[in-house]
Amino acid sequence: MFKYEVIAFLQTSQPKRWAKISAIHGADTDNRIIQRLYKELDLRGSLDVLRNSF
């Protein structure tokens, strides 16, 4: 997985949600997002995550 590309995509495609999440998690936002993404991929699989978000 390309961590920085995923983060950049989320920041540009969903700026309001990113601002809200950043306000909650602060400097640890990037790591928390990537950890959650990996968890969802493990639990549900990549196709379901792509179709239904995480």
Backbone as numpy.savetxt, mean C-alpha at the origin, in Angstrom:
# Nx Ny Nz CAx CAy CAz Cx Cy Cz
9.00 -7.77 -5.58 8.16 -6.60 -5.58 9.05 -5.36 -5.58
8.58 -4.32 -6.21 9.31 -3.07 -6.31 8.70 -2.06 -5.34
9.26 -2.02 -4.15 8.71 -1.22 -3.05 8.51 0.25 -3.45
9.53 0.86 -4.01 9.46 2.29 -4.29 8.48 2.61 -5.42
8.32 1.71 -6.37 7.34 1.92 -7.43 5.92 1.80 -6.89
5.70 0.86 -5.99 4.38 0.70 -5.37 4.03 1.93 -4.56
4.96 2.40 -3.75 4.73 3.58 -2.93 4.46 4.80 -3.81
5.27 5.00 -4.84 5.09 6.14 -5.74 3.73 6.07 -6.45
3.33 4.88 -6.88 2.04 4.71 -7.53 0.89 5.08 -6.59
0.95 4.59 -5.36 -0.10 4.90 -4.41 -0.15 6.39 -4.07
1.01 7.01 -3.94 1.05 8.45 -3.62 0.45 9.29 -4.74
0.72 8.94 -5.99 0.22 9.74 -7.10 -1.22 9.40 -7.48
-1.62 8.16 -7.33 -2.97 7.77 -7.74 -4.01 8.03 -6.66
-3.59 8.11 -5.39 -4.54 8.29 -4.29 -3.98 9.28 -3.26
-3.79 10.53 -3.66 -3.14 11.50 -2.76 -3.92 11.78 -1.47
-5.25 11.81 -1.53 -6.03 12.08 -0.32 -5.92 10.93 0.68
-6.03 9.72 0.19 -5.90 8.56 1.08 -4.49 8.46 1.63
-3.50 8.76 0.78 -2.11 8.70 1.24 -1.87 9.72 2.36
-2.42 10.92 2.22 -2.27 11.96 3.25 -2.91 11.51 4.56
-4.06 10.88 4.46 -4.75 10.41 5.66 -3.95 9.32 6.36
-3.44 8.37 5.60 -2.64 7.29 6.17 -1.34 7.82 6.74
-0.72 8.78 6.06 0.53 9.37 6.54 0.33 10.12 7.85
-0.82 10.76 7.99 -1.11 11.46 9.23 -1.24 10.50 10.40
-1.72 9.31 10.14 -1.89 8.31 11.19 -0.57 7.64 11.54
0.18 7.21 10.52 1.38 6.40 10.76 2.69 7.16 10.72
2.69 8.38 10.25 3.90 9.20 10.25 5.00 8.65 9.37
6.21 8.63 9.88 7.38 8.23 9.12 7.39 6.74 8.77
6.59 5.95 9.45 6.57 4.50 9.23 5.54 4.09 8.17
4.95 5.04 7.48 3.88 4.76 6.52 4.32 3.79 5.43
5.47 4.05 4.82 5.94 3.20 3.72 6.04 1.74 4.15
6.68 1.50 5.29 6.86 0.13 5.77 5.53 -0.53 6.11
4.63 0.22 6.72 3.33 -0.36 7.09 2.51 -0.73 5.86
2.57 0.11 4.83 1.83 -0.18 3.60 2.39 -1.43 2.93
3.70 -1.52 2.82 4.32 -2.68 2.17 4.05 -3.95 2.97
4.13 -3.88 4.30 3.83 -5.05 5.12 2.40 -5.50 4.92
1.47 -4.56 4.87 0.06 -4.91 4.66 -0.15 -5.52 3.29
0.51 -4.96 2.28 0.40 -5.51 0.93 0.90 -6.94 0.88
2.06 -7.21 1.47 2.59 -8.57 1.50 1.66 -9.52 2.24
1.09 -9.07 3.34 0.16 -9.90 4.10 -1.07 -10.26 3.27
-1.63 -9.26 2.60 -2.81 -9.50 1.78 -2.49 -10.41 0.59
-1.32 -10.24 -0.01 -0.92 -11.11 -1.11 -0.79 -12.56 -0.65
-0.23 -12.75 0.54 -0.09 -14.11 1.08 -1.45 -14.73 1.39
-2.34 -13.94 1.97 -3.65 -14.46 2.37 -4.59 -14.70 1.20
-4.66 -13.72 0.29 -5.69 -13.75 -0.76 -5.16 -14.04 -2.15
-3.88 -13.86 -2.37 -3.32 -14.06 -3.70 -3.30 -12.76 -4.49
-2.44 -12.73 -5.48 -2.22 -11.48 -6.22 -3.43 -11.09 -7.07
-4.11 -12.04 -7.67 -5.25 -11.70 -8.53 -6.37 -11.04 -7.73
-6.69 -11.58 -6.56 -7.73 -11.00 -5.74 -7.34 -9.61 -5.25
-6.08 -9.42 -4.89 -5.63 -8.10 -4.44 -5.71 -7.10 -5.57
-5.33 -7.50 -6.77 -5.42 -6.60 -7.91 -6.86 -6.23 -8.24
-7.73 -7.20 -8.16 -9.15 -6.95 -8.49 -9.87 -6.15 -7.41
-9.58 -6.40 -6.15 -10.39 -5.86 -5.06 -9.64 -4.92 -4.12
-8.40 -4.61 -4.39 -7.61 -3.70 -3.56 -7.21 -4.37 -2.25
-6.51 -3.62 -1.45 -6.11 -4.13 -0.13 -6.27 -3.06 0.92
